[in-house]
Amino acid sequence: MKMNYKKSLKLITLLITSILIATVSASTYSTMFMHATNIGVEAGNQVFFVQGNDWPGGTSSLTDGNQTATLDGMKGKNGTATIIEDPVSIYNNDTTSRTINLKFDSWDGDSESELYYVNVTLYNASPTGGTKQGQTIYLVPGAGDVTETTSQSIGSKETWRVEWVIYWKYTATTQTVNIDLSLDVS
């Protein structure tokens, strides 16, 4: 009997390929499900802004559950550093300490030639006194800025103030700047 090796080789290859396909196809896959029900609301804003003793008034506002503070119309005298000790404060209503970090987001004062600087500093007391917490945010037109206070621990039921120091040059008259900060809470 004469054997055709080519046909036998093709048949063996086909048989091996069929076995591999059958093995892979025979694998089982399972599906798992997750159901979330009754998703509710829990008090989450335990740290929030409150009006300070030096609240600027006018169109200044606290909105979004006191998560957004808009300070409108703070003024610094020309030729001298003006200290606004407590325009807005930060209150920790939680039963535990929380970590806060006040950060610089943006401003339009980099090209303001009539401004020396604006400083923003956290103090661990309100409406006055206390100890400086972390770094002072230091904004100087055209210079390198200090951009955050760094993370600081505010105790339960504590109120801290946010002090602003605005220093316009003597030649300043009607200039203004806008500054955006954010407060990270964890």
C-alpha positions in Angstrom: 0.0 0.0 0.0 1.3 3.3 -1.1 1.0 6.3 1.3 0.6 9.8 0.2 2.6 11.8 2.7 1.4 15.2 1.5 -2.3 14.2 2.1 -1.4 12.7 5.4 0.4 15.8 6.6 -2.5 18.0 5.5 -4.9 15.8 7.3 -2.8 15.8 10.5 -2.5 19.6 10.3 -6.2 19.9 9.9 -6.9 17.6 12.8 -4.6 19.5 15.1 -6.1 22.8 14.1 -9.6 21.5 14.7 -8.6 20.3 18.2 -7.1 23.7 19.0 -10.2 25.6 17.8 -12.5 23.2 19.7 -10.4 23.7 22.9 -10.5 27.5 22.7 -14.2 27.6 21.8 -14.9 25.3 24.7 -13.7 27.9 27.3 -16.4 29.2 29.5 -17.0 32.8 30.2 -19.0 34.0 33.2 -20.8 37.3 33.6 -21.1 39.0 37.0 -23.6 41.8 37.8 -23.6 44.6 40.3 -26.8 46.4 41.4 -26.7 49.6 43.4 -30.0 50.6 44.9 -31.2 53.4 47.3 -28.3 55.7 46.5 -28.9 58.6 48.8 -27.4 61.9 50.0 -25.1 62.3 53.0 -24.0 65.7 54.4 -20.7 66.2 52.6 -19.9 69.9 52.9 -18.5 69.8 56.4 -15.9 72.6 55.7 -17.3 75.8 54.3 -16.8 79.6 54.0 -18.4 82.0 56.4 -18.4 85.8 56.3 -15.6 87.4 58.2 -15.6 90.6 60.3 -14.1 92.4 57.3 -16.6 91.1 54.8 -16.5 93.5 51.8 -20.3 93.7 51.4 -21.8 95.1 48.2 -22.1 92.3 45.7 -19.9 89.9 47.7 -21.6 86.6 48.2 -21.5 83.1 49.6 -23.2 80.6 47.3 -23.4 76.8 46.6 -23.9 75.9 50.2 -21.1 78.3 51.2 -18.7 76.4 49.0 -18.1 79.5 46.8 -17.1 82.9 48.2 -17.0 86.0 46.0 -15.2 88.9 47.6 -16.1 92.0 45.5 -14.6 95.4 46.1 -11.7 94.8 48.5 -9.5 97.9 48.3 -5.9 98.6 49.1 -4.7 102.1 49.7 -2.0 103.4 47.3 1.5 103.8 48.7 1.0 101.5 51.6 0.3 97.8 52.4 -3.4 97.4 53.4 -4.2 94.5 55.7 -7.7 93.1 55.5 -7.6 90.7 58.4 -10.8 88.7 58.1 -12.9 89.2 54.9 -13.8 85.5 54.8 -13.3 82.6 57.2 -13.2 78.8 56.8 -15.3 76.8 59.3 -14.8 73.0 59.9 -18.2 71.7 61.0 -17.1 68.1 61.0 -16.6 66.0 64.1 -12.9 65.3 63.1 -10.0 67.4 61.8 -9.9 68.0 58.1 -6.9 68.9 55.8 -7.2 72.1 53.8 -5.0 73.7 51.2 -5.7 77.1 49.8 -4.4 77.3 46.2 -3.8 80.0 43.6 -5.7 79.3 40.3 -5.3 82.4 38.2 -5.2 86.2 38.2 -5.0 89.1 35.7 -2.3 91.0 37.6 0.9 89.8 36.0 1.0 92.9 33.7 -0.2 95.3 36.4 2.6 97.8 36.7 1.0 99.8 39.6 0.8 96.8 42.0 3.6 95.7 44.3 1.9 92.5 45.5 -1.1 90.7 47.0 -0.6 88.2 49.9 -3.2 85.7 51.1 -2.5 83.9 54.4 -4.3 81.4 56.6 -4.5 82.0 60.3 -5.8 79.5 62.8 -8.1 82.0 64.6 -10.9 84.3 63.7 -11.6 87.3 63.6 -8.1 88.3 64.7 -4.9 86.8 66.0 -3.8 83.2 65.6 -0.8 81.7 64.1 0.1 81.7 60.4 -0.7 78.3 58.9 1.5 77.1 56.0 2.9 79.4 53.4 1.6 82.8 52.4 0.3 82.9 48.8 2.4 85.7 47.4 1.4 87.2 44.1 3.8 89.6 42.5 3.3 91.0 38.9 5.8 89.5 36.5 7.5 87.4 39.2 7.5 83.9 40.5 4.5 83.4 42.8 4.0 81.2 45.8 0.9 79.3 44.7 -0.4 77.4 47.7 -0.5 77.5 51.5 0.3 73.7 51.6 -1.9 71.2 53.4 -2.9 72.2 56.9 -5.0 70.4 59.5 -8.1 72.4 60.7 -9.6 70.9 63.9 -13.2 70.1 64.4 -15.4 73.1 65.0 -12.5 75.5 64.3 -12.8 78.8 62.3 -9.8 80.1 60.5 -9.5 83.4 58.8 -8.1 84.2 55.4 -6.1 87.4 55.6 -5.4 89.5 52.5 -2.6 92.1 52.2 -2.9 94.4 49.1 0.0 96.8 48.3 -0.5 99.3 45.5 2.2 101.7 44.4 1.8 105.3 45.3 1.0 106.2 41.7 -2.0 103.8 41.5 -5.4 105.4 41.1 -8.2 103.3 39.6 -6.4 100.0 38.9 -8.0 96.6 39.8 -7.0 93.0 39.7 -9.0 89.8 39.8 -7.7 86.7 41.7 -9.1 83.2 41.7 -8.2 80.7 44.5 -9.5 77.3 45.3 -9.7 75.4 48.6 -8.9 71.7 48.6 -10.5 69.8 51.5 -9.8 66.2 52.4 
